[in-house]
């Protein structure tokens, strides 16, 4: 998962560098308003990229707090939970991840399903959005 975050950070860094370069290379034309609008749009894009970068850095920080040697007996941060509907990794919200031909869902405990499953144990069943979810195993 760290590799996935690093890849996203690399892509964002490149996009930020390109945006900054475009801003520096943009020359003022005779249509001054058009120049100012273009620079403002590039600044907005740069601000959006910086915001995304901050979120990715926070996700990296959160992921580093997962204790892989901990044995989980209930759903909590860092637990890998196998259910009848799929396998969930409760850490950072990254969505569906395919690993070794298996699908995993990396989700936050703050998500609605995270809150519904939090502190539940293997063998527990919950109803979520009209579906019955059986916790088969927790690692």
C-alpha positions in Angstrom: 0.0 0.0 0.0 2.9 2.3 0.7 4.1 1.7 -2.9 0.7 2.8 -4.2 0.9 6.0 -2.1 4.5 6.7 -3.3 3.4 6.3 -6.9 0.6 8.8 -6.4 3.0 11.2 -4.7 5.4 11.0 -7.6 2.6 11.7 -10.1 1.5 14.7 -8.0 5.0 16.0 -7.7 5.4 15.9 -11.5 2.1 17.6 -12.0 3.1 20.4 -9.6 6.4 20.9 -11.3 4.7 21.2 -14.7 2.2 23.6 -13.3 4.9 25.8 -11.7 6.9 25.7 -14.9 3.9 26.7 -16.9 3.3 29.6 -14.6 6.9 30.8 -14.9 6.9 30.5 -18.7 3.6 32.2 -19.2 4.3 35.6 -20.7 2.1 38.6 -20.5 0.2 39.1 -23.7 -1.5 42.3 -25.0 -4.7 40.9 -23.5 -3.7 41.5 -19.9 -7.0 40.1 -18.5 -6.5 36.8 -20.4 -3.0 36.5 -18.9 -4.2 37.2 -15.4 -7.1 34.7 -15.8 -4.7 32.0 -17.1 -2.3 32.5 -14.2 -5.2 32.5 -11.7 -6.4 29.2 -13.1 -2.9 27.7 -12.9 -2.7 28.9 -9.3 -6.0 27.2 -8.5 -4.7 24.0 -10.1 -1.5 24.3 -8.0 -3.5 24.8 -4.8 -5.6 21.7 -5.6 -2.5 19.6 -6.2 -0.9 20.8 -2.9 -4.2 19.9 -1.1 -4.1 16.4 -2.7 -0.4 16.1 -1.7 -1.2 17.0 1.9 -3.9 14.3 2.0 -1.5 11.7 0.6 1.1 12.6 3.2 -1.5 12.3 5.9 -2.5 8.9 4.5 1.2 7.8 4.6 1.5 9.0 8.2 -1.7 7.1 9.2 -0.6 3.9 7.4 2.7 4.0 9.2 0.7 3.6 12.5 -0.5 0.2 11.5 1.0 -2.4 13.8 1.5 -5.5 11.5 2.6 -7.7 14.4 -0.6 -7.1 16.4 -3.1 -9.9 16.8 -6.7 -8.6 16.4 -9.7 -10.2 18.0 -12.1 -7.4 17.0 -12.4 -5.0 14.1 -10.1 -2.0 14.6 -7.5 0.2 13.0 -5.0 -2.0 11.1 -7.2 -5.2 11.1 -7.8 -7.3 8.0 -11.4 -8.5 8.1 -12.7 -11.3 5.9 -16.5 -11.1 5.5 -19.0 -13.0 3.3 -19.0 -9.9 1.0 -15.2 -9.3 0.8 -12.0 -8.6 2.6 -11.5 -5.2 4.2 -8.3 -3.6 5.5 -9.2 -0.9 8.0 -6.6 1.7 7.8 -6.7 4.5 5.1 -9.4 5.0 2.5 -7.9 3.9 -0.8 -10.8 1.8 -2.1 -10.4 -1.5 -4.0 -6.9 -2.9 -4.3 -6.0 -6.0 -6.3 -3.2 -8.0 -4.7 -2.2 -11.6 -5.6 -5.4 -12.0 -7.6 -7.5 -11.1 -4.6 -9.5 -8.0 -4.1 -9.2 -6.0 -0.9 -11.0 -2.9 0.2 -8.8 -0.4 2.0 -11.2 1.7 4.0 -11.3 4.0 7.0 -12.9 3.1 10.3 -14.6 6.5 10.0 -16.5 5.3 6.9 -20.1 4.2 7.4 -19.2 0.5 7.0 -16.2 1.0 9.3 -18.4 2.4 12.0 -20.8 -0.4 11.6 -18.1 -3.1 11.9 -16.0 -1.4 14.5 -15.3 -3.5 17.6 -17.3 -6.5 16.1 -15.7 -10.0 16.4 -15.5 -13.0 14.1 -18.9 -14.7 13.9 -20.8 -11.4 14.4 -23.3 -10.4 11.8 -24.4 -6.9 11.0 -27.0 -5.4 8.7 -25.7 -2.7 6.5 -27.6 -1.0 3.7 -30.1 -3.9 3.6 -27.3 -6.5 3.4 -26.3 -9.0 6.0 -22.5 -9.0 6.6 -21.0 -12.0 8.4 -17.5 -11.5 9.8 -15.7 -14.7 9.0 -12.2 -13.9 10.3 -10.1 -11.1 11.7 -6.4 -10.8 11.4 
